[in-house]
Amino acid sequence: MDRELRLRLMQEGLDVDSALDRFMDNEEMYCRFLLKFFEDANYGRLQEAFSQKNAKECFEAAHALKGVILNLGMDRLAGEIKPIVEIFRSGTCEGADKGLEQFNESFRQLRDHLMTLLA
């Protein structure tokens, strides 16, 4: 990974160094997993569960997403999903609307930027 790509990833809110530690410094694998993340079924599962106001399913999907997000070093995105997970953990969907809306926008922006950077 060249210095420019590393800096661009960091500008997107990724903690590249800690993520690479988890990926045993395998930069190619890390980049593959960054792109693969956006195919994670839990994102769609969260959207569907939220549309049905199923707090239990929302919690499970959001919690799984949070784990992957943290492993990939997506610190900015992690900061947005953590409070949403806690709302769902409490057994309700009330109060998650705005946070989930912001998370969805950030998710889409990060996906678009990473697709461009890593293409």
Helices and strands as residue ranges (DSSP letters): H 3-11, H 16-22, H 27-37, H 41-51, H 55-71, H 75-89, H 97-118
